[in-house]
Amino acid sequence: MDYEGEVRIPSGCAITGMISKTGERFSGESLIRSIATMHDRSNGLGGGFAGYGIYPAYADCYAFHVFYDNLQAKEACETFITRHFEIAAMSELPTKKHPGVKDEPLIWRYFLAPLQTKIVASQLDEKEYVVRCVMRVNAGHSGAYIFSCGKNMGVFKAVGFPEDVGVFYCLDEYKGYCWTSHGRYPTNTPGWWGGAHPFAILDYSVVHNGEISSYDANRRYIEMFGYQCCLQTDTEVIAYIIDFLHRRKGLTMEEAAKIIAAPFWSTIATKEGAEKEVYAFFRKRFPSLLITGPFSIMVGFENGLMVLNDRLKLRSMVIGEKGDRVCIASEECALREIYGDFDRIWYPRGGEAVVIQVETGKGGQ
């Protein structure tokens, strides 16, 4: 019996991204077209984008993007913000009505500088101070969700198909040197605005195709260090793990990848010398940060982008290079939508981190 067209076994969400190694800024329009080619990998319950270098006029400020359920939540959150930050500018986040994006909350944007007196009193460094403030709002202020808080970057997400979300946020009017996008197919978590990807903390943003079977172990460990997972989606913990390993522990992105997508012990046993020692050390030092289950992720950060598959490569990932541009997607068709031809197309191995960075001194030009 022919079941074609009647039965579909999805391989999960859709992800796509692009970065200019020379720091040239380009609009989000090409990412909207790219993610649209993978429409059937989503189900309309979440789509989103992250753009880097999009706020050059406020590059020294933290750009907070905030969802509010109501005016009361907005008033309470703004009271908290004014007690901890100096506001350089604030406004509703520009949007365009779209039939594919409904039931939108209040969406506001703030450009902020932490109050130095508060930082001194907290005995924290500036970035840790910002993280603690974001956690206090998201976990303790009902109806307010800070979903983006980095410098010169921003996350834009909603319930809807990603191509509709991109039009809703007018992303063709923004320019950045790096963009990522995500089309969601939630399986065991709710489809709501805060649960759409990307998930972000400071300058780190994560889009993820797959499922984290180690979520509880990962969450319990990371919450010992002040992080709070409250957005009802397992991917949130990946953003905090990256922040913890890269910012707080000072590891490189490649080293962080060796922890979250570590080889099996049997594989480590076959390695030699320093490489074997490094892998063994990380597995022993951070056992609770090994992420298990099928996944492919893209991690955006200041002047860079990392892509990573789980160690068994249970989710697809393809990379294309064209001049100074590097494009990444779940399917090759999404790359071809951006450029018809590439200088090189290749598929990273399971557990192999690919890190692309903007040339020194050229970020966001």
Secondary structure, DSSP 8 states (H G I E B T S, - for coil): ---TTT-------EEEEEEETT---EETHHHHHHHHTTGGG--SS-EEEEEES--GGGTTSEEEEEEESSHHHHHHHHHHHHHHEEEEEEEE------TTS-S--EEEEEEEEE-HHHHHHHT--HHHHHHHHHHHHHHHSTTEEEEE--BSEEEEEESS-HHHHHHHTTGGG-EESEEEEEE---SSS---GGGSS-EEETTEEEEEEE--TTHHHHHHHHGGGT----SS-TTHHHHHHHIIIIIIS---HHHHHHHHT---HHHHTT--HHHHHHHHHHHHH-GGG---SSEEEEEEETTEEEEEE-TT--S--EEEEETTEEEEESSHHHHHHH-SS-SEEE---TT--EEEE--TT-TT-
